[in-house]
Amino acid sequence: MKRILPQIHRLLTQKQKTLATAESCTGGELSRLLTSLAGSSRFFILGVVAYHNRAKNEVLKIPSRLIIKNGAVSKAIASSMAQNIRRLAGSDLGLGITGIAGPTGGAPAKPVGTVFIAVSSPDKTICRKFLFSGSRAAIRKISALKTLQLLKSFI
C-alpha cells in the first residue's frame, strides 16, 4: 500500500485526471486512503458513502428498480455507482464499491466477502467481482486496496 498511493497520486496529477468515489461496504475507507497524501485536492473531487439503498437511489440516482432487480451488491449497482458519481462530481473518473463486509448479511449466492468494484471514465466502465475473507475490517481494507490496484491499471 505504501507504494501504490504515491503512484496513483503521481499518475492522476501528471495526467491531470480527477476522480470521485461512491462507497458502500468500505464506509469511506477508499476516500480516506486517497486523501491521505498532501496534494490530493488536485485530483480528488468528491466522496460519497451511500450505505443505504435510499442513498444509492436519491443521491447517486440509481433507479430503485435496478437495485431490486440486481440487488445492492451486484455488477450493475457498482457500475452505476461509478458512472453516476463521476457525472455528479464532474470528474474524469468514478469509482464504485459495493459488497458484504460481514460478519452477517451473506447468502449462498453472495456470501460475506463478496465485493464488486467498478471504475468509470466517459469512454468505458469496468467492474470486477471479488470474494475476500477475514474480519469486517479486513474485508473493508482489502476492498479499498483492490480498488486502488484496479484504478492504477485503468489509468
C-alpha positions as CSV (number, residue, x, y, z in Angstrom):
1,M,0.0,0.0,0.0
2,K,2.8,2.4,0.8
3,R,3.9,2.3,-2.9
4,I,0.5,2.3,-4.6
5,L,-0.8,5.5,-3.1
6,P,2.1,7.7,-4.2
7,Q,2.0,6.0,-7.7
8,I,-1.7,6.8,-8.1
9,H,-1.2,10.3,-6.7
10,R,1.6,10.9,-9.3
11,L,-0.4,9.3,-12.2
12,L,-3.5,11.3,-11.6
13,T,-1.5,14.5,-11.1
14,Q,0.6,14.0,-14.2
15,K,-2.3,13.1,-16.4
16,Q,-4.4,15.9,-14.8
17,K,-7.2,13.5,-14.1
18,T,-9.8,14.0,-11.4
19,L,-11.8,11.4,-9.6
20,A,-14.8,10.8,-7.3
21,T,-15.8,7.8,-5.2
22,A,-19.1,6.2,-4.3
23,E,-18.6,3.7,-1.5
24,S,-20.9,1.4,0.3
25,C,-19.3,-1.5,2.2
26,T,-16.0,0.3,2.6
27,G,-17.7,3.2,4.5
28,G,-15.3,5.8,3.3
29,E,-12.0,3.8,3.6
30,L,-11.2,4.4,0.0
31,S,-11.7,8.2,0.2
32,R,-9.6,8.2,3.4
33,L,-6.7,6.5,1.6
34,L,-6.9,8.7,-1.5
35,T,-6.8,11.9,0.6
36,S,-4.1,10.7,3.0
37,L,-1.3,12.3,1.0
38,A,-0.8,16.1,0.7
39,G,-1.9,17.5,-2.7
40,S,-4.8,15.1,-3.2
41,S,-7.1,18.1,-3.7
42,R,-5.5,18.3,-7.2
43,F,-7.4,15.2,-8.2
44,F,-10.0,14.2,-5.5
45,I,-13.3,15.9,-6.1
46,L,-16.0,14.1,-4.1
47,G,-16.5,11.1,-1.9
48,V,-19.9,9.7,-1.1
49,V,-20.7,6.9,1.3
50,A,-24.0,5.6,0.0
51,Y,-24.6,2.8,2.5
52,H,-28.4,2.6,2.4
53,N,-30.3,1.8,-0.8
54,R,-32.2,5.1,-0.4
55,A,-28.9,7.0,-0.6
56,K,-28.0,5.0,-3.7
57,N,-31.3,6.0,-5.2
58,E,-31.6,9.6,-4.1
59,V,-28.0,10.8,-4.1
60,L,-26.5,8.6,-6.8
61,K,-29.7,8.5,-8.9
62,I,-29.6,4.7,-9.2
63,P,-33.2,3.6,-10.1
64,S,-34.9,1.6,-7.3
65,R,-36.0,-1.0,-9.9
66,L,-32.3,-1.6,-10.8
67,I,-31.5,-2.2,-7.1
68,I,-34.5,-4.5,-6.7
69,K,-33.7,-6.4,-9.9
70,N,-30.0,-7.0,-9.3
71,G,-29.5,-6.5,-5.5
72,A,-27.4,-3.7,-4.0
73,V,-24.4,-5.9,-4.2
74,S,-24.0,-6.5,-7.9
75,K,-22.1,-5.6,-11.0
76,A,-24.9,-3.4,-12.2
77,I,-25.0,-1.3,-9.0
78,A,-21.2,-1.0,-8.7
79,S,-21.0,0.2,-12.3
80,S,-23.9,2.6,-11.8
81,M,-22.3,4.0,-8.7
82,A,-19.0,4.6,-10.5
83,Q,-20.7,6.2,-13.5
84,N,-23.1,8.3,-11.6
85,I,-20.6,9.7,-9.1
86,R,-18.4,10.6,-12.0
87,R,-21.2,12.6,-13.6
88,L,-22.3,14.1,-10.2
89,A,-18.8,15.3,-9.4
90,G,-17.9,16.3,-13.0
91,S,-14.8,14.2,-12.6
92,D,-12.8,12.3,-15.2
93,L,-13.0,9.0,-13.3
94,G,-15.5,7.5,-10.9
95,L,-15.0,4.6,-8.5
96,G,-17.9,2.5,-7.1
97,I,-17.7,-0.2,-4.4
98,T,-20.5,-2.3,-3.0
99,G,-20.2,-5.5,-1.1
100,I,-20.9,-7.6,2.0
101,A,-18.3,-6.9,4.7
102,G,-20.0,-9.1,7.3
103,P,-20.0,-10.7,9.6
104,T,-23.7,-11.1,8.7
105,G,-25.7,-10.4,5.6
106,G,-24.3,-13.0,3.3
107,A,-26.3,-15.6,1.4
108,P,-25.2,-18.7,-0.6
109,A,-25.3,-16.7,-3.9
110,K,-23.5,-13.7,-2.3
111,P,-21.5,-14.8,0.8
112,V,-19.8,-12.4,3.2
113,G,-16.8,-11.0,1.4
114,T,-18.5,-10.6,-2.0
115,V,-17.4,-7.2,-3.4
116,F,-18.0,-5.5,-6.7
117,I,-15.6,-2.8,-7.7
118,A,-16.1,-0.5,-10.7
119,V,-14.0,2.2,-12.4
120,S,-15.6,4.5,-14.9
121,S,-14.4,7.1,-17.4
122,P,-16.5,8.8,-20.1
123,D,-15.4,6.1,-22.5
124,K,-15.7,2.9,-20.6
125,T,-16.6,1.3,-17.3
126,I,-15.1,-1.9,-15.9
127,C,-16.4,-3.9,-13.0
128,R,-14.8,-6.8,-11.2
129,K,-16.2,-9.2,-8.7
130,F,-14.1,-10.4,-5.7
131,L,-14.6,-12.7,-2.8
132,F,-12.5,-11.7,0.1
133,S,-12.2,-13.4,3.5
134,G,-11.4,-12.2,7.0
135,S,-12.9,-9.9,9.5
136,R,-15.2,-7.0,8.6
137,A,-12.3,-4.5,9.0
138,A,-10.1,-6.7,6.8
139,I,-12.7,-7.0,4.0
140,R,-13.2,-3.2,4.0
141,K,-9.5,-2.6,3.9
142,I,-8.7,-5.1,1.2
143,S,-11.6,-3.9,-0.9
144,A,-10.2,-0.3,-0.8
145,L,-6.7,-1.5,-1.6
146,K,-8.0,-3.7,-4.5
147,T,-9.8,-0.6,-5.8
148,L,-6.6,1.3,-5.9
149,Q,-4.9,-1.5,-7.8
150,L,-7.8,-1.6,-10.3
151,L,-7.7,2.2,-10.7
152,K,-3.9,2.1,-11.3
153,S,-4.3,-0.5,-14.1
154,F,-7.3,1.6,-15.5
155,I,-5.3,4.8,-15.8
